[in-house]
Amino acid sequence: MNKINTKEKNILKTVSLSALKKMVEKELKLNNIEQKCRSRELAQARFIYFKLSKFFCPNKSLAAIGREVNRDHATVINGLRKWDEEIIYDPYMEIVYNKIKSILSDESIVISSEENAELFQLLEARISKLEELCYVV
């Protein structure tokens, strides 16, 4: 069984804040989660984005995470604090979070062969899936 080398792991772990935002918008069928609106639907979408951003982009500051959706760092902190409370009342938030997380996480790639061609095919399929989710042509 082949193992993924460090360089490949870094490529797989590299996720941009804008890509995360687009994935949340697409999954929840929303046009724009950065609009100035306090509706529950948009607020929860931003909470999902904040939680994914902290997981996949731990090197990004709270201010940078907030800027992507026209919010400040305090809003990000508040959203992360409210996460546990919100998923009790709306478990669908956690379902969306886990779905996007599983698409992006390394555990979703299983390498069953020793041939590099199979590794390449797996990576190619994953990239296609991510491009499809992020509206990338």
SETILO-191534 format. One record per residue (C-alpha): residue number from 1; x, z, y. Coordinates in nm, 3 decimals. Layout:
REM SETILO-191534
[pt NUM [X Z Y]]
...
REM end
This chain:
REM SETILO-191534
[pt 1 [0.000 0.000 0.000]]
[pt 2 [0.138 -0.098 0.340]]
[pt 3 [0.144 0.149 0.621]]
[pt 4 [0.079 0.056 0.981]]
[pt 5 [0.401 0.092 1.178]]
[pt 6 [0.424 0.282 1.506]]
[pt 7 [0.416 -0.031 1.723]]
[pt 8 [0.095 -0.149 1.554]]
[pt 9 [-0.061 0.197 1.593]]
[pt 10 [0.013 0.189 1.965]]
[pt 11 [-0.149 -0.154 1.995]]
[pt 12 [-0.456 -0.031 1.809]]
[pt 13 [-0.480 0.286 2.018]]
[pt 14 [-0.454 0.104 2.350]]
[pt 15 [-0.801 0.099 2.497]]
[pt 16 [-0.872 0.045 2.863]]
[pt 17 [-1.124 0.243 3.064]]
[pt 18 [-1.306 -0.077 3.160]]
[pt 19 [-1.334 -0.177 2.793]]
[pt 20 [-1.485 0.162 2.710]]
[pt 21 [-1.730 0.128 2.997]]
[pt 22 [-1.835 -0.219 2.878]]
[pt 23 [-1.881 -0.096 2.521]]
[pt 24 [-2.107 0.189 2.634]]
[pt 25 [-2.308 -0.046 2.855]]
[pt 26 [-2.349 -0.297 2.574]]
[pt 27 [-2.442 -0.036 2.312]]
[pt 28 [-2.704 0.121 2.541]]
[pt 29 [-2.818 -0.216 2.682]]
[pt 30 [-2.743 -0.114 3.041]]
[pt 31 [-2.623 -0.344 3.316]]
[pt 32 [-2.409 -0.106 3.517]]
[pt 33 [-2.339 0.264 3.456]]
[pt 34 [-2.152 0.296 3.786]]
[pt 35 [-2.458 0.259 4.006]]
[pt 36 [-2.554 0.556 4.225]]
[pt 37 [-2.848 0.684 4.025]]
[pt 38 [-2.912 1.019 3.863]]
[pt 39 [-3.152 0.896 3.597]]
[pt 40 [-3.108 1.070 3.264]]
[pt 41 [-3.035 0.742 3.089]]
[pt 42 [-2.746 0.653 3.321]]
[pt 43 [-2.612 1.008 3.338]]
[pt 44 [-2.599 1.030 2.958]]
[pt 45 [-2.431 0.690 2.939]]
[pt 46 [-2.163 0.820 3.177]]
[pt 47 [-2.124 1.137 2.966]]
[pt 48 [-2.059 0.918 2.660]]
[pt 49 [-1.807 0.715 2.861]]
[pt 50 [-1.633 1.034 2.984]]
[pt 51 [-1.607 1.175 2.630]]
[pt 52 [-1.472 0.845 2.488]]
[pt 53 [-1.227 0.815 2.778]]
[pt 54 [-1.083 1.160 2.719]]
[pt 55 [-1.042 1.081 2.349]]
[pt 56 [-0.897 0.729 2.372]]
[pt 57 [-0.716 0.755 2.707]]
[pt 58 [-0.577 1.109 2.712]]
[pt 59 [-0.302 1.005 2.952]]
[pt 60 [-0.554 0.901 3.219]]
[pt 61 [-0.640 1.154 3.487]]
[pt 62 [-0.994 1.275 3.540]]
[pt 63 [-0.987 1.103 3.879]]
[pt 64 [-0.894 0.768 3.717]]
[pt 65 [-1.170 0.808 3.457]]
[pt 66 [-1.421 0.883 3.732]]
[pt 67 [-1.307 0.598 3.957]]
[pt 68 [-1.400 0.346 3.687]]
[pt 69 [-1.766 0.446 3.731]]
[pt 70 [-1.753 0.531 4.104]]
[pt 71 [-1.743 0.907 4.049]]
[pt 72 [-1.491 1.179 4.128]]
[pt 73 [-1.301 1.412 3.896]]
[pt 74 [-1.555 1.693 3.940]]
[pt 75 [-1.830 1.471 3.800]]
[pt 76 [-1.614 1.396 3.496]]
[pt 77 [-1.551 1.769 3.442]]
[pt 78 [-1.923 1.840 3.475]]
[pt 79 [-2.012 1.560 3.232]]
[pt 80 [-1.763 1.685 2.974]]
[pt 81 [-1.898 2.040 3.008]]
[pt 82 [-2.258 1.923 2.968]]
[pt 83 [-2.179 1.717 2.656]]
[pt 84 [-2.255 1.988 2.398]]
[pt 85 [-2.577 2.085 2.572]]
[pt 86 [-2.697 1.726 2.606]]
[pt 87 [-2.641 1.625 2.242]]
[pt 88 [-2.868 1.912 2.132]]
[pt 89 [-3.157 1.759 2.327]]
[pt 90 [-3.065 1.397 2.266]]
[pt 91 [-2.875 1.346 1.938]]
[pt 92 [-2.873 0.969 2.000]]
[pt 93 [-2.589 1.028 2.248]]
[pt 94 [-2.368 1.157 1.968]]
[pt 95 [-2.470 0.864 1.745]]
[pt 96 [-2.360 0.615 2.014]]
[pt 97 [-2.038 0.809 2.075]]
[pt 98 [-1.954 0.818 1.703]]
[pt 99 [-2.038 0.450 1.658]]
[pt 100 [-1.805 0.337 1.936]]
[pt 101 [-1.539 0.585 1.826]]
[pt 102 [-1.548 0.456 1.468]]
[pt 103 [-1.511 0.098 1.589]]
[pt 104 [-1.201 0.191 1.785]]
[pt 105 [-1.041 0.453 1.564]]
[pt 106 [-0.751 0.386 1.329]]
[pt 107 [-0.942 0.526 1.033]]
[pt 108 [-1.173 0.225 1.036]]
[pt 109 [-0.885 0.001 0.920]]
[pt 110 [-0.814 0.023 0.550]]
[pt 111 [-0.512 -0.163 0.420]]
[pt 112 [-0.550 -0.229 0.049]]
[pt 113 [-0.273 -0.482 -0.013]]
[pt 114 [0.101 -0.504 0.030]]
[pt 115 [0.088 -0.849 0.184]]
[pt 116 [0.130 -0.884 0.559]]
[pt 117 [-0.121 -1.171 0.559]]
[pt 118 [-0.400 -0.926 0.472]]
[pt 119 [-0.289 -0.689 0.746]]
[pt 120 [-0.299 -0.977 0.991]]
[pt 121 [-0.650 -1.073 0.878]]
[pt 122 [-0.773 -0.716 0.919]]
[pt 123 [-0.627 -0.691 1.267]]
[pt 124 [-0.767 -1.031 1.358]]
[pt 125 [-1.116 -0.929 1.241]]
[pt 126 [-1.096 -0.605 1.437]]
[pt 127 [-0.986 -0.785 1.753]]
[pt 128 [-1.275 -1.030 1.715]]
[pt 129 [-1.518 -0.742 1.678]]
[pt 130 [-1.379 -0.569 1.988]]
[pt 131 [-1.391 -0.890 2.190]]
[pt 132 [-1.751 -0.940 2.085]]
[pt 133 [-1.838 -0.588 2.201]]
[pt 134 [-1.649 -0.620 2.530]]
[pt 135 [-1.785 -0.961 2.629]]
[pt 136 [-1.433 -1.106 2.613]]
[pt 137 [-1.421 -1.476 2.541]]
REM end
